[in-house]
Amino acid sequence: MSDKPQRIAVLKGGLSAEREVSMRSGAAAAEALREAGYEVSEVTVDDARFVVPDGTDLVFLALHGTFGEDGQVQDILDAKGIAYTGANAATSRIAFDKEKTKKKFQERGVPTPQGQLVRRIEEVTLSLPLFVKPNAQGSSVGTHPVLSREDLESALADALKFDSSVLVERFIQGRELTVGVLGGEVLPIVEIHPLAGFYDYTNKYTKGATEYFCPARLPDEITALIQKYALAAHRSIGRTIYSRIDFLLEKDQYPYCLEINTIPGMTATSLLPKAAAAVGISFPQLCRRIVELSWTARQEERNA
Protein backbone atom coordinates (compact mmCIF):
# COMPACT_ATOMS: atom_id res chain seq x y z
CA MET A 1 0.00 0.00 0.00
CA SER A 2 1.21 3.50 -0.77
CA ASP A 3 1.54 6.11 1.96
CA LYS A 4 -1.66 7.94 1.06
CA PRO A 5 -4.55 7.07 -1.24
CA GLN A 6 -4.94 9.29 -4.29
CA ARG A 7 -7.08 7.24 -6.70
CA ILE A 8 -10.48 6.43 -5.24
CA ALA A 9 -13.30 4.36 -6.73
CA VAL A 10 -16.78 5.13 -5.36
CA LEU A 11 -19.05 2.08 -5.34
CA LYS A 12 -22.74 2.93 -5.64
CA GLY A 13 -26.03 1.32 -6.62
CA GLY A 14 -26.01 -2.25 -5.37
CA LEU A 15 -28.60 -4.97 -4.96
CA SER A 16 -30.77 -3.73 -2.10
CA ALA A 17 -34.07 -1.88 -1.76
CA GLU A 18 -31.91 1.22 -1.15
CA ARG A 19 -30.28 1.22 -4.61
CA GLU A 20 -31.61 4.64 -5.65
CA VAL A 21 -30.54 6.22 -2.35
CA SER A 22 -27.10 4.65 -2.83
CA MET A 23 -26.85 6.12 -6.34
CA ARG A 24 -27.42 9.59 -4.88
CA SER A 25 -24.97 9.01 -2.01
CA GLY A 26 -22.30 7.77 -4.39
CA ALA A 27 -22.65 10.66 -6.81
CA ALA A 28 -22.51 13.21 -3.98
CA ALA A 29 -19.54 11.54 -2.29
CA ALA A 30 -17.66 11.35 -5.62
CA GLU A 31 -18.16 15.07 -6.21
CA ALA A 32 -17.03 15.87 -2.65
CA LEU A 33 -13.95 13.66 -2.96
CA ARG A 34 -12.95 15.40 -6.21
CA GLU A 35 -13.35 18.72 -4.42
CA ALA A 36 -11.09 17.33 -1.66
CA GLY A 37 -8.37 16.70 -4.27
CA TYR A 38 -8.70 12.99 -5.06
CA GLU A 39 -8.74 11.34 -8.46
CA VAL A 40 -12.16 9.68 -8.47
CA SER A 41 -13.92 7.06 -10.57
CA GLU A 42 -17.52 5.94 -10.06
CA VAL A 43 -18.54 2.28 -10.27
CA THR A 44 -22.21 1.31 -10.47
CA VAL A 45 -22.64 -2.09 -8.82
CA ASP A 46 -25.27 -4.39 -10.36
CA ASP A 47 -24.02 -7.70 -8.96
CA ALA A 48 -21.02 -9.35 -7.29
CA ARG A 49 -19.02 -9.21 -10.55
CA PHE A 50 -18.33 -5.47 -10.29
CA VAL A 51 -14.90 -4.35 -11.46
CA VAL A 52 -12.71 -1.89 -9.57
CA PRO A 53 -10.51 0.11 -11.98
CA ASP A 54 -6.83 -0.83 -12.11
CA GLY A 55 -4.65 1.45 -10.01
CA THR A 56 -7.36 2.23 -7.45
CA ASP A 57 -5.83 2.88 -4.02
CA LEU A 58 -9.07 2.74 -2.03
CA VAL A 59 -12.76 2.04 -2.57
CA PHE A 60 -15.25 4.48 -1.03
CA LEU A 61 -18.32 2.42 -0.19
CA ALA A 62 -21.64 4.16 -0.76
CA LEU A 63 -23.63 0.93 -0.95
CA HIS A 64 -26.52 0.94 1.52
CA GLY A 65 -28.34 -2.12 2.84
CA THR A 66 -27.79 -5.66 1.56
CA PHE A 67 -24.46 -6.16 -0.27
CA GLY A 68 -23.20 -2.92 1.22
CA GLU A 69 -23.51 -2.89 4.98
CA ASP A 70 -23.76 -6.64 5.57
CA GLY A 71 -20.13 -7.69 4.96
CA GLN A 72 -20.55 -9.22 1.50
CA VAL A 73 -18.82 -6.50 -0.52
CA GLN A 74 -16.16 -6.17 2.20
CA ASP A 75 -15.37 -9.90 1.88
CA ILE A 76 -14.95 -9.54 -1.90
CA LEU A 77 -12.66 -6.52 -1.55
CA ASP A 78 -10.61 -8.23 1.19
CA ALA A 79 -10.13 -11.26 -1.08
CA LYS A 80 -8.84 -8.96 -3.83
CA GLY A 81 -6.57 -7.05 -1.45
CA ILE A 82 -8.38 -3.75 -2.10
CA ALA A 83 -8.68 -1.26 0.75
CA TYR A 84 -12.12 0.27 1.43
CA THR A 85 -13.86 2.75 3.69
CA GLY A 86 -15.80 2.00 6.85
CA ALA A 87 -16.27 -1.10 8.98
CA ASN A 88 -14.59 -4.38 8.07
CA ALA A 89 -16.57 -7.47 7.04
CA ALA A 90 -16.94 -8.97 10.53
CA THR A 91 -18.12 -5.71 12.09
CA SER A 92 -20.49 -5.06 9.17
CA ARG A 93 -22.15 -8.46 9.62
CA ILE A 94 -22.91 -7.69 13.27
CA ALA A 95 -24.14 -4.15 12.60
CA PHE A 96 -26.51 -5.26 9.83
CA ASP A 97 -28.15 -7.86 12.07
CA LYS A 98 -30.41 -5.89 14.40
CA GLU A 99 -30.76 -8.69 16.96
CA LYS A 100 -26.97 -9.22 17.20
CA THR A 101 -26.48 -5.47 17.48
CA LYS A 102 -29.06 -5.28 20.27
CA LYS A 103 -27.12 -7.92 22.24
CA LYS A 104 -23.89 -5.93 21.80
CA PHE A 105 -25.66 -2.79 23.07
CA GLN A 106 -26.93 -4.67 26.12
CA GLU A 107 -23.43 -5.98 26.89
CA ARG A 108 -22.15 -2.37 26.93
CA GLY A 109 -25.02 -1.06 29.06
CA VAL A 110 -26.60 0.90 26.19
CA PRO A 111 -30.41 1.00 26.71
CA THR A 112 -32.37 -0.54 23.85
CA PRO A 113 -36.05 -1.49 23.53
CA GLN A 114 -37.09 -4.96 24.66
CA GLY A 115 -37.36 -7.12 21.55
CA GLN A 116 -37.57 -10.60 20.08
CA LEU A 117 -36.72 -12.22 16.77
CA VAL A 118 -39.66 -14.02 15.13
CA ARG A 119 -40.62 -15.70 11.87
CA ARG A 120 -44.38 -16.01 12.40
CA ILE A 121 -47.10 -14.35 14.46
CA GLU A 122 -47.46 -17.24 16.94
CA GLU A 123 -43.94 -16.54 18.23
CA VAL A 124 -44.73 -12.98 19.34
CA THR A 125 -45.02 -12.82 23.14
CA LEU A 126 -44.52 -9.08 23.72
CA SER A 127 -47.57 -6.95 24.53
CA LEU A 128 -48.99 -4.36 22.14
CA PRO A 129 -48.16 -1.69 21.03
CA LEU A 130 -45.13 -2.95 19.10
CA PHE A 131 -42.76 -1.91 16.36
CA VAL A 132 -41.95 -4.39 13.58
CA LYS A 133 -38.89 -4.29 11.32
CA PRO A 134 -36.96 -6.73 9.10
CA ASN A 135 -33.97 -7.98 11.10
CA ALA A 136 -31.48 -7.17 8.34
CA GLN A 137 -32.54 -4.24 6.17
CA GLY A 138 -32.11 -0.47 6.12
CA SER A 139 -33.74 2.85 5.25
CA SER A 140 -36.84 1.98 7.31
CA VAL A 141 -37.90 -0.46 4.58
CA GLY A 142 -40.66 -2.82 5.77
CA THR A 143 -41.02 -1.15 9.19
CA HIS A 144 -44.38 -0.69 10.91
CA PRO A 145 -45.82 0.56 14.20
CA VAL A 146 -48.39 -1.98 15.38
CA LEU A 147 -51.36 -1.10 17.60
CA SER A 148 -53.64 -4.12 17.07
CA ARG A 149 -53.41 -7.87 16.46
CA GLU A 150 -54.76 -7.36 12.93
CA ASP A 151 -52.05 -4.78 12.23
CA LEU A 152 -49.45 -7.22 13.53
CA GLU A 153 -50.35 -9.86 10.97
CA SER A 154 -50.07 -7.50 7.99
CA ALA A 155 -46.91 -5.83 9.38
CA LEU A 156 -45.16 -9.19 9.79
CA ALA A 157 -46.19 -10.24 6.28
CA ASP A 158 -44.72 -7.06 4.81
CA ALA A 159 -41.50 -7.19 6.87
CA LEU A 160 -40.96 -10.83 5.85
CA LYS A 161 -40.83 -9.70 2.20
CA PHE A 162 -37.47 -8.13 3.00
CA ASP A 163 -35.91 -10.72 5.33
CA SER A 164 -36.47 -14.24 6.64
CA SER A 165 -36.79 -13.04 10.24
CA VAL A 166 -38.37 -9.99 11.87
CA LEU A 167 -37.42 -8.02 14.97
CA VAL A 168 -40.44 -7.14 17.10
CA GLU A 169 -39.82 -4.49 19.75
CA ARG A 170 -41.69 -2.65 22.44
CA PHE A 171 -43.11 0.46 20.81
CA ILE A 172 -41.32 3.57 22.08
CA GLN A 173 -43.23 6.81 21.71
CA GLY A 174 -40.74 9.63 21.68
CA ARG A 175 -38.52 12.07 19.86
CA GLU A 176 -36.45 10.64 17.02
CA LEU A 177 -32.74 11.41 17.24
CA THR A 178 -29.59 10.32 15.45
CA VAL A 179 -25.94 10.70 16.40
CA GLY A 180 -22.93 10.57 14.10
CA VAL A 181 -19.57 9.26 15.27
CA LEU A 182 -16.42 9.95 13.26
CA GLY A 183 -13.39 8.06 14.53
CA GLY A 184 -13.61 8.77 18.26
CA GLU A 185 -15.48 12.05 17.86
CA VAL A 186 -19.18 12.21 18.68
CA LEU A 187 -20.97 14.77 16.51
CA PRO A 188 -23.94 16.96 17.53
CA ILE A 189 -27.29 15.18 17.82
CA VAL A 190 -29.75 15.61 14.95
CA GLU A 191 -33.43 15.75 15.94
CA ILE A 192 -35.76 14.32 13.30
CA HIS A 193 -39.30 15.67 13.25
CA PRO A 194 -41.59 14.11 10.63
CA LEU A 195 -44.57 16.38 9.96
CA ALA A 196 -46.85 13.30 9.86
CA GLY A 197 -46.43 9.76 11.16
CA PHE A 198 -42.98 8.34 11.94
CA TYR A 199 -39.66 8.51 10.09
CA ASP A 200 -40.47 5.87 7.48
CA TYR A 201 -39.06 5.54 3.95
CA THR A 202 -41.52 8.12 2.56
CA ASN A 203 -40.80 10.75 5.21
CA LYS A 204 -37.08 10.04 4.92
CA TYR A 205 -36.87 10.70 1.18
CA THR A 206 -39.75 13.10 0.44
CA LYS A 207 -38.64 16.72 0.30
CA GLY A 208 -40.38 18.84 2.95
CA ALA A 209 -41.92 15.87 4.79
CA THR A 210 -39.54 16.11 7.75
CA GLU A 211 -37.93 18.91 9.77
CA TYR A 212 -34.43 18.55 11.20
CA PHE A 213 -32.81 20.34 14.12
CA CYS A 214 -29.07 20.22 14.69
CA PRO A 215 -28.03 20.48 17.43
CA ALA A 216 -31.17 18.81 18.81
CA ARG A 217 -33.38 20.83 21.14
CA LEU A 218 -32.35 19.00 24.31
CA PRO A 219 -31.07 19.89 27.79
CA ASP A 220 -27.29 19.62 28.15
CA GLU A 221 -27.45 16.63 30.50
CA ILE A 222 -29.68 14.63 28.10
CA THR A 223 -27.41 15.57 25.18
CA ALA A 224 -24.34 14.35 27.09
CA LEU A 225 -26.06 11.10 28.09
CA ILE A 226 -27.15 10.26 24.53
CA GLN A 227 -23.72 11.10 23.11
CA LYS A 228 -22.14 8.84 25.75
CA TYR A 229 -24.44 5.98 24.72
CA ALA A 230 -23.77 6.68 21.03
CA LEU A 231 -20.01 6.31 21.49
CA ALA A 232 -20.51 3.11 23.50
CA ALA A 233 -22.81 1.73 20.79
CA HIS A 234 -20.30 2.70 18.07
CA ARG A 235 -17.53 0.81 19.88
CA SER A 236 -19.68 -2.17 20.90
CA ILE A 237 -19.74 -3.94 17.53
CA GLY A 238 -16.06 -3.62 16.61
CA ARG A 239 -14.02 -1.09 14.65
CA THR A 240 -16.62 0.90 12.76
CA ILE A 241 -14.51 3.89 11.55
CA TYR A 242 -17.65 6.04 11.28
CA SER A 243 -21.32 5.45 11.92
CA ARG A 244 -24.72 6.96 12.60
CA ILE A 245 -26.66 5.67 15.61
CA ASP A 246 -30.43 6.07 15.90
CA PHE A 247 -32.28 6.76 19.16
CA LEU A 248 -35.77 7.36 20.49
CA LEU A 249 -36.17 9.62 23.54
CA GLU A 250 -39.17 8.54 25.61
CA LYS A 251 -40.89 11.17 27.80
CA ASP A 252 -38.01 13.58 27.01
CA GLN A 253 -35.69 11.78 29.40
CA TYR A 254 -35.24 8.06 28.62
CA PRO A 255 -33.09 7.36 25.54
CA TYR A 256 -33.33 4.01 23.73
CA CYS A 257 -30.75 3.01 21.12
CA LEU A 258 -32.36 1.40 18.07
CA GLU A 259 -29.57 0.54 15.63
CA ILE A 260 -26.25 1.50 14.10
CA ASN A 261 -25.66 2.41 10.45
CA THR A 262 -22.16 1.68 9.18
CA ILE A 263 -22.71 3.25 5.73
CA PRO A 264 -25.16 6.07 6.47
CA GLY A 265 -26.59 8.28 3.75
CA MET A 266 -23.90 10.50 2.22
CA THR A 267 -25.58 13.22 0.20
CA ALA A 268 -24.79 16.77 1.26
CA THR A 269 -28.20 16.96 3.00
CA SER A 270 -28.01 13.54 4.72
CA LEU A 271 -27.99 13.34 8.50
CA LEU A 272 -24.30 12.56 9.10
CA PRO A 273 -23.12 15.45 6.89
CA LYS A 274 -25.66 17.73 8.65
CA ALA A 275 -24.13 16.85 12.02
CA ALA A 276 -20.58 17.33 10.71
CA ALA A 277 -21.51 20.72 9.24
CA ALA A 278 -22.75 21.82 12.68
CA VAL A 279 -19.17 21.60 13.98
CA GLY A 280 -17.63 23.20 10.90
CA ILE A 281 -16.72 20.03 8.97
CA SER A 282 -17.66 20.55 5.30
CA PHE A 283 -18.90 17.66 3.17
CA PRO A 284 -15.56 17.32 1.29
CA GLN A 285 -13.71 17.45 4.63
CA LEU A 286 -15.98 14.73 6.02
CA CYS A 287 -15.33 12.47 3.03
CA ARG A 288 -11.58 13.09 3.31
CA ARG A 289 -11.66 12.22 7.02
CA ILE A 290 -13.51 8.96 6.29
CA VAL A 291 -10.87 8.09 3.68
CA GLU A 292 -7.97 8.85 6.03
CA LEU A 293 -9.42 6.96 9.01
CA SER A 294 -10.29 3.96 6.84
CA TRP A 295 -6.87 3.90 5.16
CA THR A 296 -5.17 3.77 8.55
CA ALA A 297 -7.52 1.02 9.76
CA ARG A 298 -6.95 -1.18 6.70
CA GLN A 299 -3.16 -0.79 7.03
CA GLU A 300 -3.31 -1.79 10.70
CA GLU A 301 -5.53 -4.79 9.90
CA ARG A 302 -3.05 -6.01 7.26
CA ASN A 303 -0.15 -5.63 9.67
CA ALA A 304 -1.94 -7.37 12.56
N, C-alpha and C positions, 0 to 999 in steps of 0.2 A: 504493500500500500504506500502511496506517496504521502508526503507530509500533510498536505491539505487537499481536499477535493476541489476540483475546478469544473469538471464536466459532470453534469447532473441530469439524470433521466427521471422525469416525473411520470409515475404510473397512475393512470386514471381510468374510469369506466368500471370494469369488473363484471362480476356475475351475479351481484346481489340485487335486492329490491331497491337499493340506494344508488344504482348506476348513474342516474341523471345528476344526483347531488354530487357524486364523485367526479363527474365530468366538469362540473362547475368549480369544485375545489381544486382539481388538478390544473385547470386553465388559470385560475387566480394565483395559485402557488407558483406556477411556471413564470408568470409575468413578474411576480414579486422577486423570485430568485434571479431573474435576468436583471432586474433593477438593483439587486444586491451585488451584481458583478459576476455571476456564474454563467458558464456556457450551458444552455439548457436545451434538452430535447424532450418532446412529449410522446408518450407511448400509450395508446388506447388498448386496454386489455379486454379481449373478448373470450379468452379461455386460457388454460394453463400453458399454452404453447407460445406465449408472448415472447418477444425478442428484445433484449436490452442492447442498444447500440454499442458497437465495439468502442473501447476507449472510455467508457463511462466509469467515473470514479465512485459514484454513489447514486443509489436510487432513492428518490423522494416519494414515499408512499402516500398517495391520496385516494386509496381504495377503501371505501367504507363497507362495513358489514362483512358478509361471507366472502371468503377469498381475499380479504383485506386485513381485517382485524382478528381473524381466527387462527393465524399461524400458518396457513397453507402457503401463501405467497412468500412468507419469511423462510419456510423450509426450502422452497425452490431456489431462492436467492442464496441461502446458505450453501446449498449443494453446488451452486455455480461459483461460489467464492466472491459474490458481489455484495458490497456493503449497502446498507439501507437505513432509512430513518425510523425512529420509534422503537417500540418494544421488540424484543427478540421473539422467536417462535413460541417458546415455552410460556413466557409471560402473556403473550397474545392469546394463547389457548385458554388460559385461566380467565383473563379479563372478558373474553367473549362469552363465557359460560356464566350466566347470571347466578346460578346456584353455587358454583365453585367460588365465585367472587364474594358472595354473601358470607360464605364460611370463612374466607380470608379476613373480611371486615370484622366478623365476630371474634376471631382470634386476636385481633389488634384492638379490641374494645371500641370499634366504630359502630355506633347505633345504626341498625338497619331494620326495616319492617319484618315482622314475623312472616315466614313464607314456607311454601312446600312445592315440590316438583311433582307434577301429575301428568298423566296421559289420557285420563278419562274422568268424567264428572263424578263417578262413584268414589274416586280417591280423595276428593276435596273434603277436608274435615274442618277447615277454618270457618268462622262465622261471617256472614255478610255484615257490612259491605266489603267487597274485595276489589283487588286490581289484578288483571290478567295480562300476561305478556309472554310471547315466545321466549324460551330460555336462551336461545342464541340467535339474536337478530338485533338490528339497530334502527335508528331514526323513528322510533315509536311505531314501527310497522306492526300491525296485528295486536295492538294494545287496547285494552278496554276497562273502564270502570264498571263494576258490576254491583247492582243494587238489589236484584231479585234472582231467584232460582232460574227463571226463564231466561234472563239476561246471561246467566252463567253458561248455560248450554250453548247459546249462539256465540258468546265470546270465546269459549274454548274451541269451538269448531273453527272459528276464524283464525285464532292464534295457531292452531295445529296445521294450518295451511303453510305456515312459515317455518315450522320446526316440529320435530317428533315429540318434544316434551314442552310443557308450559309451566311457567312459574306463577303461582297464585299467592298473592300477598295481602296482608291486612291493608285495607284502604286508608291512606293517610290524607286527610283534608288539610291543606296548608299551602303556604307560599312556595313557589317553585324557584329553586336557586341552582346555580352551577358555578363550579370553582375550577379555574385552570391552574395547573402546576407545570412549571417549566424548569427542568433540572430539579434543584431543591428549593426553588422560589415559588411561593404561593401567590397567585395573582388576585386582584380584587374580585369579590363575589359579584356575579351578574344575577339580577332578579328578573325572572321571566313572568310576564303578566299577560296571558292570553285574554283577549277581549270577550271571548265566549268559550265555554267548555274548558278542557285541559289542553296541555301542550302536546297535541297529537301531530301526526304527519302533516295534516292540512294547515294547522295553526303555525307549525314550524316553518313551512315553505310558502305560505301565502303572504304576499306583501301587505302590510298594514293590519294583519290579523292579531299581532302580538306586540306589546310594548316591552321595552327592556330598560332596566335601570342599572347602571354601573358607575360607582359602587352601589350595591344594594342598599335599600333604605332600612338599615338595621342598627340596633344599638351596638356600641363598640364591643361589649362583652360577648354578644351573640356572634358578631362577625369573627372575633378571635377564636371562639369555640368551633365554629364551622370550618374555619381555615385550618385549625389544628387537626380536625377529623379528616379534612381533605388530604392533608399531607400524609397522615397515617394510612389512609385508603390507597393513595398513590404508591406508597412504599410496600403495602401489604402483599401485592401480587408478584413482586419481583422488580426488575429494573425497567421502568416504563419510559424513561427519557422525558416524555411530556404526556400530559393527559388532561381530560376534562371530567370532573366528578359531579354527578347530579345529586341534589338533595331536595327533600321536602321539609318545610319548617312548620310543625304542628303547633297551633295555639300561640304562634309567635315566639316560642321558646324551646321547643323540643325538635332538634334536627334529626332527620333520618336519611342515611346515605343509601341511594338506590342502585347506582352502578358507576362503572368507570369506562370512559371512552379512550382507547389508545390511539385512534386516528380520528380525532374530532373534525367537524367541518372546518374547512380552511379557505373560505372566501373572505374577502376583506370585511364583510359584514357578519361573519359567523361569530359565535360566542367567545371562543378562545381569543381570536384577534381583537374583539371588543375589549376583553379584560386586559390584554397586553397594552392596547392603546391607552387605557386609563392610567397606566404607569409610564407612559411615554415611549413604549416600544412600538415602532411602526410595523406594518405588515411585512415589508422586506426584512427588517431587523429580526422579527420573530422567526421567519423562515430560515434566515442565516443562523440564528441561535439553535434551531432544531437540527440543522445540518451539522453544526460544530459539535453539539452534545452527542449526536448519534455517531459521528465519525470517531470520536474518542471512545465511546462505548464499544463499537465494533472492533477497534484496535485492541482494547483491553480483553475482549472476549477471545480474540484469536491468540493472544499471548498467554491466556490463562492455562 
